[in-house]
């Protein structure tokens, strides 16, 4: 009898986010996993991370470590998610052991670990994720060349690597407020179809036209 190597991933516990997010992440987020969310400055990484954390946490609190910048609190207010998020201005590589929650966001990883090691920060976050049975979303930047900022070990340590980027010349018919979200690495499954989102006043929402759908302007 042949053994399906993907069967074990299909039966793993997952946090359902609803469609189209579950399709993007192969059925949802895996508790205890670490996601590396990458993109150019200003592309919408913080918005996406906060939305994913709020959806994953559900009724549980989402712990949000950030640089203490004013934009984070304004973003949470704009997305109407302040009731679900515990915003913690911390520039500390060590994750406190007494924090509990349904999701954790490290935004951004280079700033939080500025006085320490990003790899140690990921290790600490993973321990927290396993203890709380919750996912971690670590946000980091990309260079214009497409390289992930920080240690070259980060993509290898992460369970899932997600890229968010604006439309390129080859993306005909896409508007400037649209973003492509693509899973580059998925330790618990596979997904080769990106998700197109549109930036609105209330955050990122699915774009009217996805991959394979014809544009009304053609």
C-alpha positions in Angstrom: 0.0 0.0 0.0 1.4 3.4 -1.0 1.8 6.0 1.7 0.7 9.6 0.9 3.3 11.9 2.4 0.8 14.7 2.6 -1.8 12.8 4.6 -0.2 13.6 7.9 -0.5 17.3 7.1 -4.1 17.0 6.2 -4.9 15.7 9.7 -2.9 18.3 11.6 -4.7 20.6 14.0 -5.3 24.0 12.3 -6.8 27.3 13.3 -9.4 28.1 10.7 -9.5 31.7 9.5 -12.2 31.4 6.9 -11.9 31.7 3.2 -9.9 32.7 1.2 -7.3 32.7 4.0 -7.6 28.9 4.7 -6.9 28.2 1.1 -3.8 30.3 1.1 -2.4 28.6 4.2 -3.4 25.1 3.3 -6.3 24.8 5.6 -5.4 27.4 8.3 -2.6 28.3 10.6 -0.9 25.6 12.7 -0.7 26.2 16.4 2.8 26.3 17.7 4.2 27.3 14.3 6.2 30.4 13.3 5.4 32.4 10.2 7.9 34.8 8.7 6.0 37.6 6.9 8.2 39.6 4.5 7.8 42.6 2.2 9.1 46.0 1.2 8.7 48.9 3.6 5.2 50.3 3.5 3.6 47.5 1.5 1.2 46.5 4.3 3.1 43.9 6.4 1.9 45.3 9.7 -1.7 45.5 8.5 -1.7 41.9 7.3 0.0 40.6 10.5 -2.5 42.4 12.8 -5.4 41.0 10.8 -4.1 37.5 10.8 -3.3 37.6 14.6 -6.8 38.9 15.4 -8.4 36.1 13.3 -6.2 33.4 14.7 -6.7 34.5 18.3 -10.5 34.6 18.1 -11.7 35.2 21.6 -8.3 34.9 23.1 -5.9 37.8 23.4 -3.3 38.4 20.7 0.0 39.5 22.1 1.6 42.2 19.8 5.2 43.1 20.4 6.2 46.2 18.4 8.6 49.1 18.4 6.2 51.3 20.5 5.6 53.5 17.5 2.4 55.5 17.3 1.5 54.0 14.0 0.8 50.7 15.6 -1.9 52.0 17.9 -3.4 54.0 15.1 -3.4 50.9 12.9 -5.2 48.9 15.6 -7.8 51.6 16.0 -8.4 51.9 12.2 -8.8 48.1 12.0 -11.1 48.1 15.0 -9.1 45.4 16.7 -7.9 47.1 19.9 -10.2 44.9 22.0 -8.4 41.8 20.9 -4.9 43.0 20.9 -2.5 43.5 23.8 0.0 46.1 22.4 3.3 45.7 24.2 6.0 48.3 23.4 9.1 46.1 23.9 12.6 46.2 22.4 13.6 42.9 23.9 14.8 39.7 22.4 13.5 37.7 25.3 9.8 36.7 25.3 8.3 36.9 28.8 7.2 33.5 30.1 4.0 34.9 31.8 2.4 36.1 28.5 -0.6 34.1 27.4 -2.6 34.6 24.2 -4.1 33.1 21.1 -1.4 34.6 18.7 1.8 36.6 18.8 3.1 39.2 16.4 6.7 40.4 16.3 6.7 43.7 14.4 9.3 44.1 13.2 11.8 41.5 14.0 15.0 43.6 13.3 13.7 46.3 15.7 12.5 44.0 18.5 15.9 42.2 18.4 18.0 45.3 17.8 20.0 44.7 20.9 20.0 41.0 20.5 19.9 38.1 18.1 17.0 37.6 15.7 17.6 33.9 15.8 17.3 33.8 19.6 14.1 35.9 19.3 12.6 33.3 17.0 13.6 30.5 19.3 12.0 32.3 22.3 8.8 33.0 20.2 8.6 29.3 19.2 8.7 28.2 22.8 5.9 30.6 23.6 3.9 29.3 20.6 4.2 25.7 21.7 3.4 26.5 25.3 0.3 28.6 24.4 -0.6 26.3 21.4 -0.8 29.4 19.3 0.9 30.7 16.1 3.6 33.4 15.9 3.9 35.9 13.1 7.3 37.5 12.8 7.4 40.5 10.5 10.6 41.5 8.6 11.6 43.6 5.6 12.8 42.7 2.1 15.4 44.5 0.0 14.6 45.8 -3.5 16.6 42.9 -4.8 14.1 40.5 -3.2 16.4 39.4 -0.3 14.9 38.8 3.1 16.4 41.2 5.7 18.2 39.8 8.7 20.0 36.6 9.3 20.0 34.1 6.4 18.9 31.5 9.0 15.5 33.0 9.5 13.7 31.4 6.4 15.1 28.0 7.5 13.9 28.4 11.1 10.4 29.5 10.1 7.7 26.9 9.4 5.9 29.2 6.9 7.4 32.1 4.8 4.9 34.5 3.3 5.7 37.4 0.9 3.5 40.4 0.4 4.3 42.6 -2.5 2.7 45.3 -4.8 1.8 44.5 -8.4 4.6 44.3 -11.0 4.6 45.1 -14.6 3.7 41.6 -15.6 0.5 41.8 -13.4 -1.6 43.4 -16.1 -4.8 45.0 -14.9 -3.8 45.3 -11.3 -4.3 48.6 -9.5 -1.8 50.2 -7.2 -3.8 49.5 -4.1 -3.6 45.7 -4.6 -1.2 43.4 -3.0 -0.1 39.9 -3.8 0.4 37.5 -0.9 2.2 34.3 -1.7 3.4 31.4 0.4 7.1 30.7 -0.5 7.6 27.9 2.1 5.1 25.8 3.9 6.4 23.0 6.2 2.9 21.6 6.7 1.6 21.6 3.1 1.8 23.3 -0.2 0.1 26.1 -2.0 1.2 27.6 -5.3 -1.7 29.9 -5.8 -1.2 33.5 -4.5 -4.0 35.6 -3.0 -4.7 39.1 -4.3 -5.8 41.6 -1.7 -6.8 45.2 -1.9 -5.8 47.8 0.7 -8.9 49.7 2.1 -9.5 52.0 5.0 -10.4 49.0 7.1 -7.5 46.9 6.1 -6.7 44.3 3.5 -9.7 42.5 1.8 -9.8 40.0 -1.1 -9.5 41.7 -4.5 -12.4 41.3 -6.9 -10.2 39.4 -9.4 -8.0 36.5 -8.3 -5.5 34.4 -10.3 -7.1 32.9 -13.4 -10.0 35.2 -13.4 -10.4 37.5 -16.4 -10.3 41.3 -15.9 -13.4 43.3 -16.8 -11.1 45.8 -18.3 -9.7 43.4 -20.9 
